[in-house]
Amino acid sequence: MNFRSFEEFWPFYVMQHSNPLTRRWHFIGIIASIVALMCSILINWWFVALVPLLGYGFAWYSHFFVEGNVPASFGHPLWSFLCDLKMFSLMLTGSMEREMKRLGKRPLLQLS
């Protein structure tokens, strides 16, 4: 798929993250990446190698085993990264569900 702008890509990205558990795995991956980055600054530089492994590892796991789709980062790495950050900030502020509704995406119900 070809997207001409971030604004055009964002609704596609949200659709690829319709399962709340997928979004949670992404959130955990970003937190883990931040911790690894801080460890690389404060403890030892080699922790920096864990930053992409943790961030993408948790996210890709969620796409393959939870959401059942292919990560958007495979085809659009920069926009996917920017959308990850936007989704993370919306989750931090408790606004992600509202954003999904705004875009007309109905979140899946959780059974737990």
C-alpha positions as a printed Julia matrix, in Angstrom:
112×3 Matrix{Float64}:
   0.0     0.0    0.0
   1.19    3.49  -0.81
   0.59    6.32   1.62
   1.31    9.92   0.78
   1.36   11.3    4.32
   1.52   10.42   7.99
  -2.12   11.48   8.35
  -3.06    8.99   5.66
  -0.99    6.21   7.25
  -2.25    6.69  10.83
  -5.76    5.16  10.33
  -4.16    2.12   8.64
  -1.74    1.78  11.56
  -4.59    1.97  14.1
  -6.51   -0.71  12.19
  -3.44   -2.97  12.43
  -3.57   -2.59  16.24
  -7.26   -3.26  16.88
  -6.64   -5.82  19.62
  -5.96   -4.17  23.03
  -3.38   -6.86  23.82
  -1.4    -5.91  20.71
  -1.28   -2.31  21.9
  -0.18   -3.43  25.37
   2.69   -5.5   23.95
   3.79   -2.43  21.98
   3.62   -0.33  25.14
   5.75   -2.88  27.04
   8.26   -2.95  24.19
   8.65    0.83  24.21
   9.06    0.91  28.0
  11.66   -1.9   27.8
  13.5     0.01  25.05
  13.56    3.17  27.16
  14.94    1.2   30.11
  17.62   -0.38  27.89
  18.54    3.05  26.53
  18.85    4.45  30.05
  20.98    1.46  31.07
  23.25    2.08  28.09
  23.75    5.67  29.25
  24.09    4.96  32.97
  25.64    1.48  33.18
  27.25    0.17  30.0
  27.0     1.16  26.34
  26.29   -2.42  25.19
  22.7    -2.15  26.51
  22.0    -0.03  23.44
  21.88   -3.27  21.41
  18.79   -4.27  23.38
  16.85   -1.14  22.38
  15.63   -2.36  18.96
  15.52   -6.01  20.04
  13.12   -5.26  22.88
  11.06   -2.68  21.05
  10.56   -4.65  17.87
  10.58   -8.04  19.6
   7.51   -7.33  21.74
   5.74   -5.55  18.88
   6.39   -8.26  16.3
   5.36  -10.98  18.75
   2.03   -9.21  19.19
   1.45   -8.96  15.44
   2.27  -12.58  14.67
   0.69  -14.27  17.71
  -1.99  -11.87  18.98
  -3.23   -9.71  16.12
  -2.51  -12.23  13.36
  -1.14   -9.76  10.84
   2.18   -8.58   9.43
   3.84   -5.65  11.22
   3.38   -2.35   9.38
   7.07   -1.66  10.03
   7.97   -4.23   7.35
   6.62   -1.95   4.64
   6.72    1.48   6.26
   9.44    1.54   8.95
   9.66    5.3    9.54
   5.93    5.97   9.65
   5.41    2.88  11.81
   8.02    4.1   14.29
   6.38    7.54  14.45
   2.97    5.91  14.88
   4.39    3.71  17.67
   5.42    6.87  19.49
   2.04    8.51  18.88
   0.18    5.4   20.09
   2.46    5.21  23.14
   1.71    8.83  24.06
  -2.02    8.32  23.52
  -1.91    5.23  25.75
   0.02    7.15  28.42
  -2.68    9.8   28.49
  -5.54    7.3   28.27
  -6.66    8.65  24.88
  -6.05    5.68  22.58
  -9.53    4.19  22.85
 -11.03    7.59  22.08
  -8.72    7.9   19.06
  -9.83    4.5   17.81
 -13.47    5.53  18.11
 -12.72    8.82  16.35
 -11.29    6.85  13.44
 -14.25    4.5   13.43
 -12.28    1.52  14.67
 -14.11   -0.51  17.27
 -11.74   -2.11  19.76
 -12.12   -5.84  20.33
 -13.73   -6.87  23.58
 -11.46   -8.51  26.09
 -12.52  -11.76  27.69
 -10.21  -11.6   30.71
